Structures are given as C-alpha cells and as structure tokens.
Amino acid sequence: MVEFLLRRVLYVIPVIVTVTAVTFFLMYRAPGGPWSSDKPLPASTERALNAKFGLDKPLWINPGAVTAERDAGENNPFVLGRALFDSQFFNYLFGVARLDFGPSYASKGAESVQSEIAERFPISLKIGLVGIVFALLVGVPLGIISALRQNTWIDHLSLFISTLGISVPTFVTGLLLVILMSRGFGISPVRRPDAWDGFGSAYLLPGIVLGLGTMAYMARLTRSSMLEIKRQDYVRTARAKGLANGIVVNRHMLRNALIPIITIVGPAAADLVTGSIIIETIFNAPGLGREFVESIGKRDYSMIMGTAIFYAVLIAFANVLVDLSYGFVDPRIRVRR
C-alpha cells in the first residue's frame, strides 16, 4: 500500500510540471501584459516594474548570463547552470516547487499569490463541501429508491428530476433562484461580504445550486448500478435463503453499488470546489473562483497561473484518494504490482 501510494504521488509531479508549463506559456502568448489594464505607464516605470518582478529576463533560458559569468572568470558548472536557468519560466517553476507562486501583479507586489489563495480558498471549499454533501445525501438515496421501485411513479419522478438536474446548467439555476427569491419572496440571496465569515447559512443556497448537477448524476449512476447488481446470482441466492430485504440491500447490493459511485466522488468533489467560479460570481461570494475571474480582467497573470496550478494539484490528489478508497469499500480489491 505504501509503495502504491508513493507511486501515485510521484505521478502527480509530471502533472504539476506540465500544467505549470502550459499555463505559463499560454499567459505569455496572451495579448497585452500585466500592466496593460492600468492607465498607460511611462516607459521608465514599466521597465522598473519588469525588472522588479523579473519580467525583463529571457523567457526560456539565459545564455547571456552564462556568457557574463564566463567573462568574469567563473568556471564552476553549478554557477553556470544556475545562470543558464535564470529565466522567467525556470524561476517560476522553481518557485512553484517551493510553494511560492510569486507576487500578485495587480497589487504591484504588495500581496503574494499564495496569501490570496489561503484567504479565498476556504470560502470556495465550504461552498464545495455543501455541494458534495447535498449531492451524496440526496442523489444516492434517490438512486437507491428509484432502483428498488423500478417502473413505478417514484422511479419516473426520480428519472425526471435527475434528467432535469443534468440538463440545466448551474448558472441558469442560480440566476433563476436569485430572481425567484428576490422578486417572489423579497429575499436577496446575494449576501454582504461579512456574511461569508465562519460557516453560516450564506453557504447553503450556493452549495445546493452547485451540487444539483452532481446530485442528478449520482442518482442516475446509483440507480443503474443497483439495477445491475439486483440481477446478480448472489442477490437471488440471498433472497432465496430468506434474508430480510434490508440485509440484502445493505450488505449485498449497496456495498457493491458504491464502487462506481466512489469512482466519481473524488473528481466530483474536486470539480465542485474548483467549479464554483460562476456560482461565486452570482452570489457575490469572495472565493477563489471569483478572484480567478477578476484576475483575468485585471491581467493578473501570476494569480491566474497560481490558481490554475493549485486547482490541478487539488484534482490530482483527489484522484489518488479515490484510488486508495477502493480497498476500504470492497476488501476484495487489493493493490497488485
């Protein structure tokens, strides 16, 4: 198990490097620059800012620095190698390895990207947790009841709800709820900034809206999995032995039906946490997703890159946890070389 865990964690490293490289060069190819959103700056000020944040260095490698070191009489290969990789990309990559995503360009270096992430991510995490709890508590029981009452009105109603939840985008549901509550009941679900302190009722409606699609998908997946297991020989044998229906469902059907559900719980949880960008904007939640959108408008490239890398690492480790959880749900599943 330890060897398997280490191997899976090591697989995350090339993912981080690849995401860092792709994000970095996409930002480099984007039109404009980090200072384009402000009013036009004097050329001297722009040069000073580029020098302050290392944006005046070569993009990929720095052969000029190697030449300068050699002209100064330096022959140490470690010093020459450090000079060669003294570039924008490698400096950023080495910073990511130290969990340093650099300064926020929008704040002119007054705030670091990691401090912004540490401040705003807990809000996105709480909204995502409400969403995944709602999806599990509603979607899984709905799928079980639908499978056990196949071809009844309960089954048809469950299929209708799940189809509706999958088909309607979350931002449409969120906007409709905002309009309904504000105009129909005179209640505004858009909260003040101080309402997001702690873990209060402000997270309830955004979390439920965010989790609707996942809830519908889990209900469909649970139903299909339960129906498939319901027809297995060992389930028929258990019923033939006279076991109570609750024992057959809980011990023989549900445990095996949970395996495909757990397969999607990790990615779904990561998706809910990272996919709350539009929901946070609709409900005025000061989370990381909303900050990501605002960073695009402000051309805060370091914040965009840091957020994208952070989300990629989060999803990668969520997949690792899902792989480890299989053995706990079904003891027959073991790690093999």
C-alpha positions as CSV (number, residue, x, y, z in Angstrom):
1,M,0.0,0.0,0.0
2,V,2.8,2.4,0.9
3,E,4.6,1.6,-2.4
4,F,1.4,2.2,-4.3
5,L,0.8,5.5,-2.6
6,L,4.3,6.7,-3.3
7,R,4.0,5.7,-6.9
8,R,0.7,7.5,-7.3
9,V,2.1,10.6,-5.6
10,L,5.1,10.6,-7.9
11,Y,2.7,10.6,-10.9
12,V,1.5,13.9,-9.7
13,I,4.9,15.6,-10.2
14,P,4.9,15.4,-14.1
15,V,1.3,16.6,-14.0
16,I,2.3,19.7,-12.0
17,V,5.2,20.4,-14.3
18,T,3.1,20.0,-17.4
19,V,0.3,22.3,-16.0
20,T,2.9,24.9,-15.0
21,A,4.5,24.9,-18.4
22,V,1.2,25.0,-20.3
23,T,-0.3,27.7,-18.1
24,F,2.9,29.8,-18.2
25,F,3.3,29.8,-22.0
26,L,-0.4,30.4,-22.5
27,M,-0.2,33.5,-20.3
28,Y,3.0,34.6,-22.3
29,R,1.1,34.3,-25.6
30,A,-1.9,36.2,-24.2
31,P,-2.3,39.7,-25.7
32,G,-1.2,42.7,-23.7
33,G,0.8,42.4,-20.4
34,P,0.3,42.6,-16.7
35,W,0.4,46.4,-16.8
36,S,-2.0,46.9,-19.8
37,S,-5.1,47.1,-17.6
38,D,-3.9,50.3,-15.9
39,K,-3.7,53.7,-17.4
40,P,-0.7,53.9,-19.7
41,L,2.5,53.9,-17.7
42,P,5.7,55.8,-18.6
43,A,8.3,53.6,-20.3
44,S,10.7,54.1,-17.4
45,T,8.1,52.9,-14.9
46,E,7.2,49.9,-16.9
47,R,10.9,48.9,-17.2
48,A,11.3,49.3,-13.5
49,L,8.3,47.1,-12.8
50,N,9.5,44.4,-15.2
51,A,12.9,44.5,-13.5
52,K,11.3,44.2,-10.1
53,F,9.3,41.1,-11.0
54,G,11.9,39.5,-13.2
55,L,9.9,40.1,-16.4
56,D,13.0,41.6,-18.2
57,K,14.8,38.2,-18.2
58,P,14.7,35.8,-21.1
59,L,11.6,33.5,-21.3
60,W,13.2,30.1,-21.6
61,I,17.0,30.0,-20.9
62,N,19.5,32.8,-20.3
63,P,22.7,32.2,-22.3
64,G,23.6,35.8,-21.9
65,A,24.0,35.3,-18.1
66,V,26.3,32.3,-18.8
67,T,28.5,34.5,-21.1
68,A,28.7,37.2,-18.5
69,E,29.8,34.7,-15.8
70,R,32.4,33.2,-18.1
71,D,33.7,36.7,-19.0
72,A,34.0,37.3,-15.2
73,G,36.2,34.2,-15.0
74,E,33.6,31.8,-13.5
75,N,34.0,28.1,-14.5
76,N,32.0,26.4,-11.7
77,P,29.4,24.3,-13.6
78,F,26.8,24.8,-10.8
79,V,27.1,28.5,-11.1
80,L,27.0,28.4,-14.9
81,G,23.9,26.1,-14.7
82,R,22.2,28.4,-12.3
83,A,22.9,31.3,-14.6
84,L,21.6,29.4,-17.7
85,F,18.3,28.7,-16.0
86,D,17.9,32.2,-14.6
87,S,14.9,32.9,-16.8
88,Q,11.2,33.7,-16.3
89,F,10.0,30.1,-16.8
90,F,12.5,28.3,-14.6
91,N,12.5,30.9,-11.9
92,Y,8.7,30.5,-11.7
93,L,8.9,26.6,-11.9
94,F,11.5,26.6,-9.0
95,G,9.2,28.9,-7.1
96,V,6.3,26.6,-7.5
97,A,8.4,23.7,-6.2
98,R,9.0,25.9,-3.0
99,L,5.2,26.6,-2.9
100,D,5.9,30.2,-3.9
101,F,3.6,31.4,-6.7
102,G,5.1,34.8,-6.8
103,P,3.7,38.3,-6.1
104,S,0.3,39.4,-7.4
105,Y,0.9,41.8,-10.3
106,A,-2.5,43.6,-9.6
107,S,-1.2,44.6,-6.2
108,K,2.2,45.6,-7.6
109,G,3.8,43.0,-5.3
110,A,2.0,44.1,-2.1
111,E,0.2,40.7,-1.9
112,S,1.5,37.3,-2.7
113,V,-0.5,34.8,-4.8
114,Q,-0.3,32.1,-2.0
115,S,-1.7,34.6,0.5
116,E,-4.6,35.4,-1.8
117,I,-5.3,31.6,-2.3
118,A,-5.0,31.0,1.5
119,E,-7.5,33.8,2.2
120,R,-10.1,33.0,-0.5
121,F,-9.9,29.2,-1.0
122,P,-11.6,28.3,2.3
123,I,-14.8,30.1,1.1
124,S,-14.7,28.0,-2.2
125,L,-14.0,24.9,-0.1
126,K,-17.1,25.5,2.1
127,I,-19.4,26.0,-0.9
128,G,-18.0,22.8,-2.5
129,L,-18.4,20.8,0.7
130,V,-22.1,21.9,1.0
131,G,-22.5,20.9,-2.7
132,I,-20.9,17.4,-2.3
133,V,-22.8,16.7,0.9
134,F,-26.0,17.7,-0.7
135,A,-25.2,15.5,-3.8
136,L,-24.5,12.5,-1.6
137,L,-27.3,12.8,0.8
138,V,-29.9,13.4,-1.9
139,G,-28.5,11.7,-5.0
140,V,-27.5,8.3,-3.6
141,P,-30.8,7.6,-1.6
142,L,-32.8,8.9,-4.6
143,G,-31.0,6.4,-6.9
144,I,-31.5,3.5,-4.4
145,I,-35.2,4.2,-4.0
146,S,-35.6,4.5,-7.8
147,A,-33.9,1.1,-8.4
148,L,-35.9,-0.6,-5.7
149,R,-39.2,0.9,-7.0
150,Q,-38.3,0.3,-10.7
151,N,-41.1,1.3,-13.2
152,T,-43.2,3.0,-10.5
153,W,-44.2,6.7,-10.3
154,I,-41.3,7.2,-7.8
155,D,-38.8,5.8,-10.4
156,H,-40.3,8.0,-13.1
157,L,-40.2,11.1,-10.9
158,S,-36.6,10.3,-9.9
159,L,-35.6,10.0,-13.6
160,F,-37.3,13.3,-14.4
161,I,-35.5,15.1,-11.6
162,S,-32.1,13.7,-12.4
163,T,-32.5,14.4,-16.2
164,L,-33.5,18.0,-15.3
165,G,-30.6,18.4,-13.0
166,I,-28.1,17.1,-15.6
167,S,-29.6,19.2,-18.4
168,V,-29.9,22.6,-16.8
169,P,-26.6,24.4,-16.2
170,T,-25.9,25.5,-12.7
171,F,-25.6,29.2,-13.6
172,V,-29.1,29.1,-15.1
173,T,-30.5,27.5,-11.9
174,G,-28.6,30.1,-9.8
175,L,-29.9,33.1,-11.7
176,L,-33.5,31.7,-11.6
177,L,-33.3,31.2,-7.9
178,V,-31.9,34.7,-7.4
179,I,-34.8,36.2,-9.4
180,L,-37.4,34.0,-7.7
181,M,-36.3,34.7,-4.2
182,S,-35.7,38.5,-4.7
183,R,-38.9,39.2,-6.7
184,G,-41.2,36.5,-5.4
185,F,-40.3,36.5,-1.7
186,G,-38.5,39.8,-1.3
187,I,-35.4,38.0,-0.1
188,S,-32.0,38.6,-1.7
189,P,-29.7,35.5,-1.6
190,V,-26.8,37.8,-2.5
191,R,-25.0,38.3,0.8
192,R,-22.8,41.1,2.2
193,P,-19.1,40.3,2.4
194,D,-19.2,39.9,6.2
195,A,-21.9,37.2,5.8
196,W,-19.2,34.8,4.5
197,D,-17.3,34.8,7.7
198,G,-17.5,31.4,9.6
199,F,-19.7,28.7,8.2
200,G,-23.2,30.2,8.2
201,S,-26.4,30.0,6.2
202,A,-24.8,32.1,3.4
203,Y,-23.2,28.9,2.0
204,L,-26.4,26.8,1.9
205,L,-28.1,28.1,-1.3
206,P,-24.9,28.4,-3.4
207,G,-23.8,25.0,-2.3
208,I,-27.1,23.4,-3.2
209,V,-27.2,25.1,-6.6
210,L,-23.6,24.0,-7.2
211,G,-24.4,20.4,-6.3
212,L,-27.5,19.9,-8.3
213,G,-25.8,18.6,-11.4
214,T,-23.6,16.2,-9.3
215,M,-26.7,15.1,-7.3
216,A,-28.6,14.2,-10.5
217,Y,-25.6,12.3,-12.0
218,M,-25.1,10.3,-8.7
219,A,-28.8,9.4,-8.7
220,R,-28.6,8.1,-12.2
221,L,-25.4,6.2,-11.6
222,T,-26.7,4.7,-8.3
223,R,-29.9,3.6,-10.0
224,S,-28.1,1.9,-12.9
225,S,-25.5,0.3,-10.5
226,M,-28.2,-1.0,-8.2
227,L,-30.3,-2.4,-11.0
228,E,-27.3,-4.3,-12.4
229,I,-26.4,-5.8,-9.0
230,K,-30.1,-6.6,-8.4
231,R,-30.0,-9.2,-11.2
232,Q,-26.8,-10.9,-9.9
233,D,-27.0,-14.6,-8.8
234,Y,-25.7,-13.9,-5.3
235,V,-28.5,-11.4,-4.7
236,R,-31.1,-14.0,-5.8
237,T,-29.4,-16.6,-3.6
238,A,-29.5,-14.3,-0.6
239,R,-33.2,-13.7,-1.2
240,A,-33.8,-17.4,-1.6
241,K,-32.3,-18.1,1.8
242,G,-34.9,-15.9,3.3
243,L,-32.8,-12.9,4.3
244,A,-34.6,-9.8,5.2
245,N,-34.8,-7.2,2.4
246,G,-32.9,-4.6,4.4
247,I,-30.0,-7.1,4.9
248,V,-29.9,-8.0,1.2
249,V,-29.9,-4.3,0.2
250,N,-27.4,-3.1,2.7
251,R,-24.9,-6.0,2.8
252,H,-25.1,-7.4,-0.7
253,M,-26.3,-4.7,-3.0
254,L,-25.3,-1.3,-1.7
255,R,-21.7,-2.2,-0.9
256,N,-21.0,-3.3,-4.4
257,A,-23.0,-0.5,-5.9
258,L,-20.9,2.1,-4.0
259,I,-17.7,1.2,-6.0
260,P,-18.7,3.1,-9.2
261,I,-20.1,5.9,-7.1
262,I,-16.8,6.3,-5.2
263,T,-15.0,6.4,-8.5
264,I,-16.7,9.8,-9.2
265,V,-16.9,11.2,-5.7
266,G,-13.2,12.3,-5.7
267,P,-13.2,14.1,-9.1
268,A,-16.8,15.3,-8.4
269,A,-15.7,16.9,-5.1
270,A,-12.7,18.5,-6.7
271,D,-14.9,19.7,-9.5
272,L,-17.4,21.2,-7.1
273,V,-14.6,23.0,-5.2
274,T,-12.9,24.2,-8.4
275,G,-16.1,24.7,-10.4
276,S,-17.8,27.3,-8.3
277,I,-16.5,30.2,-10.4
278,I,-19.9,31.3,-11.8
279,I,-21.8,30.5,-8.6
280,E,-19.5,32.7,-6.6
281,T,-20.0,35.5,-9.0
282,I,-23.8,35.1,-9.0
283,F,-24.0,35.0,-5.1
284,N,-21.2,37.6,-4.6
285,A,-19.1,35.1,-2.7
286,P,-15.5,36.3,-2.2
287,G,-14.0,32.9,-3.0
288,L,-11.1,31.8,-5.1
289,G,-13.2,31.2,-8.2
290,R,-14.4,34.8,-8.2
291,E,-10.9,36.0,-7.7
292,F,-9.8,33.9,-10.7
293,V,-12.4,35.6,-12.9
294,E,-11.4,39.1,-11.7
295,S,-7.7,38.3,-12.2
296,I,-8.4,37.6,-15.9
297,G,-10.0,41.1,-16.2
298,K,-7.1,42.7,-14.3
299,R,-4.5,40.7,-16.3
300,D,-3.0,39.5,-13.1
301,Y,-1.1,36.7,-14.8
302,S,0.6,35.4,-11.7
303,M,-2.7,35.0,-9.9
304,I,-4.2,33.2,-12.9
305,M,-1.3,30.8,-13.2
306,G,-1.1,30.2,-9.4
307,T,-4.9,29.4,-9.2
308,A,-4.7,27.1,-12.2
309,I,-1.8,25.1,-10.8
310,F,-3.4,24.9,-7.3
311,Y,-6.6,23.5,-8.8
312,A,-4.7,21.0,-10.9
313,V,-2.8,19.7,-7.8
314,L,-6.1,19.5,-5.9
315,I,-7.8,17.4,-8.6
316,A,-4.7,15.1,-9.0
317,F,-4.6,14.4,-5.2
318,A,-8.4,13.8,-5.2
319,N,-7.9,11.0,-7.8
320,V,-5.1,9.5,-5.6
321,L,-7.5,9.4,-2.6
322,V,-10.2,7.8,-4.7
323,D,-7.8,5.0,-5.7
324,L,-6.9,4.4,-2.1
325,S,-10.6,4.3,-1.0
326,Y,-11.5,1.3,-3.2
327,G,-10.0,-1.2,-0.7
328,F,-11.9,0.2,2.2
329,V,-15.2,-0.1,0.4
330,D,-14.6,-3.6,-1.0
331,P,-11.9,-5.7,0.8
332,R,-11.7,-7.9,-2.3
333,I,-9.8,-5.1,-4.1
334,R,-6.2,-5.2,-3.3
335,V,-3.1,-3.4,-4.7
336,R,-1.1,-5.5,-7.1
337,R,2.1,-4.8,-8.8
